[in-house]
């Protein structure tokens, strides 16, 4: 389930296969051209025009929440929470992502997480979120959850979120750059109560 995905640090994921898909590219070292780029919200560490420029090509398709304002140009496709976009054999669903006990990512902002279905596997990128009631409704195989605290869930909160979602595999992210450390990922693994994979930082 994880052989085709790399964690590139912070909240950045890269999926490889028939198409190359990035979610929230930030501080990239590689320059593999993207077929699809998914953005969860407009904060600089998730919508980085500099990094998007590194991996964009003429045919790149961008998926952005309806609420995001940007100077980005190209094939931009907007998505609302609850909507689904199908591109070839890839299914992209937008789900809620927001803070409940802090003000960095209010529900009113319309930020999203994504469920990306590739080769029959449902991958959940939670975006910048706390534990939210909508997580009870998710049905996913792999859950990438923020654990760094401050702007998102702490390791303890993320472990509770994983227990709510009950994926086959939970993967910590959103640490080691702006906030959080490998210690948060290890704490998440210890507390989670489900199968956890701590991915090495890829290039």
Phi and psi in degrees as a GROMACS rama.xvg file:
@    title "Ramachandran Plot"
@    xaxis  label "Phi"
@    yaxis  label "Psi"
@TYPE xy
-110.097  5.03093  UNK-2
-68.3294  -22.098  UNK-3
-106.22  13.8376  UNK-4
-132.246  139.667  UNK-5
-122.183  142.175  UNK-6
-94.4776  120.866  UNK-7
-100.569  17.1283  UNK-8
101.468  154.616  UNK-9
52.1813  -119.006  UNK-10
-112.306  20.3035  UNK-11
-91.8644  124.844  UNK-12
-118.113  147.572  UNK-13
-131.377  121.104  UNK-14
-105.325  135.705  UNK-15
-118.67  157.172  UNK-16
156.856  -138.903  UNK-17
-60.0276  -34.9079  UNK-18
-128.023  150.713  UNK-19
-98.2137  122.804  UNK-20
-121.701  130.04  UNK-21
-114.053  144.761  UNK-22
-119.114  126.525  UNK-23
49.0826  58.9532  UNK-24
-63.5939  130.714  UNK-25
-154.131  132.025  UNK-26
54.0548  49.085  UNK-27
-76.1797  144.032  UNK-28
-106.091  -33.3791  UNK-29
-83.023  161.764  UNK-30
-129.465  33.9009  UNK-31
-66.8934  125.056  UNK-32
-64.0617  138.171  UNK-33
-94.3269  138.656  UNK-34
-84.6779  -36.5079  UNK-35
-135.296  137.861  UNK-36
-127.772  121.955  UNK-37
-107.383  132.605  UNK-38
-118.549  131.131  UNK-39
-86.3031  -35.1494  UNK-40
-166.521  -178.813  UNK-41
-96.8692  9.76624  UNK-42
-69.3482  150.593  UNK-43
-59.4691  -26.8354  UNK-44
-89.0728  8.11737  UNK-45
-127.994  -37.225  UNK-46
-111.717  85.2709  UNK-47
-106.16  103.049  UNK-48
-61.85  -34.1924  UNK-49
-60.6106  -44.2919  UNK-50
-74.8452  -37.3689  UNK-51
-59.208  -40.0135  UNK-52
-62.0531  -32.2922  UNK-53
-64.7197  -31.1803  UNK-54
-117.288  4.26002  UNK-55
-84.0214  148.035  UNK-56
-133.71  174.292  UNK-57
-57.1916  -34.652  UNK-58
-90.3367  -2.60073  UNK-59
-59.7817  135.188  UNK-60
-104.134  131.951  UNK-61
-108.494  131.633  UNK-62
-111.558  119.649  UNK-63
-132.084  147.625  UNK-64
-60.5753  150.421  UNK-65
-57.3619  -28.8898  UNK-66
-80.188  -14.4243  UNK-67
-79.1581  125.866  UNK-68
-100.243  130.325  UNK-69
-155.207  156.178  UNK-70
-89.0453  4.10971  UNK-71
-56.8271  136.833  UNK-72
-117.198  155.348  UNK-73
127.988  -156.04  UNK-74
-82.873  86.4252  UNK-75
-99.2955  126.076  UNK-76
-119.907  123.389  UNK-77
-90.3366  145.083  UNK-78
-136.448  141.974  UNK-79
-106.233  158.546  UNK-80
-56.9444  131.679  UNK-81
93.1424  -9.49001  UNK-82
-92.7086  164.109  UNK-83
-133.81  137.412  UNK-84
-122.495  132.589  UNK-85
-114  124.395  UNK-86
-126.233  106.184  UNK-87
63.5467  -125.089  UNK-88
-101.463  17.2822  UNK-89
-104.16  129.386  UNK-90
-111.552  128.407  UNK-91
-119.652  122.784  UNK-92
-118.497  138.718  UNK-93
-99.0478  130.302  UNK-94
-126.516  161.343  UNK-95
-63.4076  151.374  UNK-96
-154.503  113.675  UNK-97
-163.518  165.131  UNK-98
-88.6487  147.358  UNK-99
-113.409  -22.5143  UNK-100
-129.142  21.2992  UNK-101
-155.936  169.44  UNK-102
-111.659  12.445  UNK-103
-72.3153  -33.6498  UNK-104
-135.286  75.7206  UNK-105
-66.682  152.813  UNK-106
-59.1627  -34.1271  UNK-107
-65.5419  -16.6554  UNK-108
-70.9367  -20.5839  UNK-109
76.0134  22.6166  UNK-110
-66.7037  158.444  UNK-111
-131.162  158.169  UNK-112
-107.777  170.878  UNK-113
-128.394  143.301  UNK-114
-110.056  117.278  UNK-115
-109.385  118.078  UNK-116
-100.779  116.909  UNK-117
-129.429  125.261  UNK-118
50.8602  39.1176  UNK-119
83.4811  -4.0238  UNK-120
-101.623  134.558  UNK-121
-101.301  113.257  UNK-122
-104.46  128.309  UNK-123
-108.407  119.154  UNK-124
-104.351  114.457  UNK-125
-75.7709  -14.8762  UNK-126
69.6069  -163.354  UNK-127
-91.2104  102.712  UNK-128
-145.616  162.89  UNK-129
-101.981  -177.352  UNK-130
-67.2794  128.312  UNK-131
-130.758  152.767  UNK-132
-57.9455  -31.1642  UNK-133
-63.4781  -18.5852  UNK-134
-62.96  -25.4626  UNK-135
-64.6997  -21.8308  UNK-136
-92.8492  -5.44918  UNK-137
-77.2803  142.316  UNK-138
-128.788  100.188  UNK-139
-137.74  158.365  UNK-140
-92.1973  -40.916  UNK-141
-127.002  129.957  UNK-142
-119.106  119.333  UNK-143
-95.7336  114.586  UNK-144
-121.881  136.22  UNK-145
-71.7409  138.049  UNK-146
-128.777  0.353415  UNK-147
-78.5158  -10.5391  UNK-148
72.5842  -170.46  UNK-149
64.8585  -67.5348  UNK-150
-99.718  -15.7196  UNK-151
-137.926  -162.754  UNK-152
-64.9711  149.693  UNK-153
-79.7879  173.863  UNK-154
-59.1112  -41.2874  UNK-155
-64.5382  -43.9361  UNK-156
-66.7274  -39.6341  UNK-157
-63.976  -36.14  UNK-158
-62.9838  -40.5205  UNK-159
-66.1906  -36.5046  UNK-160
-63.4843  -42.6393  UNK-161
-62.2782  -38.3187  UNK-162
-65.7571  -31.0303  UNK-163
-72.4369  -44.7445  UNK-164
-76.4151  -37.834  UNK-165
56.5053  57.1027  UNK-166
-76.1191  166.396  UNK-167
-68.2422  -36.9432  UNK-168
-135.779  134.46  UNK-169
-112.099  138.245  UNK-170
-128.819  123.681  UNK-171
-76.0276  147.305  UNK-172
-149.92  -173.728  UNK-173
57.9151  52.3706  UNK-174
-151.598  164.467  UNK-175
83.8225  1.86389  UNK-176
-125.944  -83.2691  UNK-177
-84.4245  -41.6971  UNK-178
-137.441  160.238  UNK-179
75.3283  167.916  UNK-180
-147.583  177.288  UNK-181
-59.8064  -26.4895  UNK-182
-62.709  -34.7411  UNK-183
-66.5603  -40.758  UNK-184
-62.6265  -41.589  UNK-185
-69.0366  -36.9665  UNK-186
-64.6937  -41.9321  UNK-187
-57.8492  -46.2152  UNK-188
-59.7803  -41.511  UNK-189
-67.3155  -37.6738  UNK-190
-91.2918  -14.5546  UNK-191
-64.721  -42.5708  UNK-192
78.1532  10.194  UNK-193
-139.735  176.962  UNK-194
-68.1426  123.901  UNK-195
-121.347  136.114  UNK-196
-119.265  120.986  UNK-197
-93.3628  107.524  UNK-198
-76.5795  140.306  UNK-199
-68.6349  153.101  UNK-200
-70.6136  118.3  UNK-201
-86.3631  175.143  UNK-202
